[in-house]
Amino acid sequence: MAATSTAVSVGMMFLRYTLANWERAELGDNGEAVLSELIGQAVNLTGVPDPSPRWVELDDLALLRVRLVLLERGVIVEVADRHDQPPSLPGDVTSLCSRWDSYPTNAGRVVWCELEPLVYELTEHGLPKRVRSETADTTRRPATPVDVELLRRVVEGLEKL
């Protein structure tokens, strides 16, 4: 457990520092959620060695590699580990990614996720335009006019209570 939290903490510092240098800090929150999940799975699946190993025991050390790749519009977050099975990422993590996948390597696998900033079309006042839902019912009739007399009688009845 301590190894997981240490690895995640180091990964978060690396992520935040790199995104700030690349002027992509807006991807930090989603990047942290994704990287935390990827590192957590890698540590849990590949095992945690003795916290105080002897030098001769380090031959079988399960190292993780975290890599960030700067793209024109976004960033790819990669975690390489020695596990050989495809990942199983929860929906709340995959929903933060524009794409994700994994591929095998000679030493294990690499799991990657692509993060992109949200792009909004702006109004003339610089505010984000509302996106019309594709499932909106455009055949709906307008609401019936309000019966003012009915409302007056309801208010009078309530006041008598």
Order of alpha helices (4+ residues) and beta strands (2+ residues): alpha-alpha-beta-beta-alpha-beta-beta-alpha
